[in-house]
């Protein structure tokens, strides 16, 4: 027999609890109705398109690579050669 999903939602933010109560009192709604209404109205921000020459790589905007791609082995070899020259 499957368990029913509990219908309890705990809010630890004192500001959020206080503000939800204030809105509920001002509108005549319950706190649950206020939270449900706010969640229905929420829409996450749309991802931002490229800005000029920058492209998104995860959370960062970077200049796109130009020219030859460098492999990890090539980069490590160049670093090792530079280290050897310094010795």
Residue pairs with C-beta under 8 A, 6 or more apart in sequence:
9 35
11 17
11 20
20 31
20 34
20 35
21 31
23 29
23 34
24 30
24 31
24 33
24 34
27 34
29 37
47 56
48 56
50 56
51 61
53 63
53 64
54 61
54 62
54 63
54 64
55 61
55 62
55 63
55 64
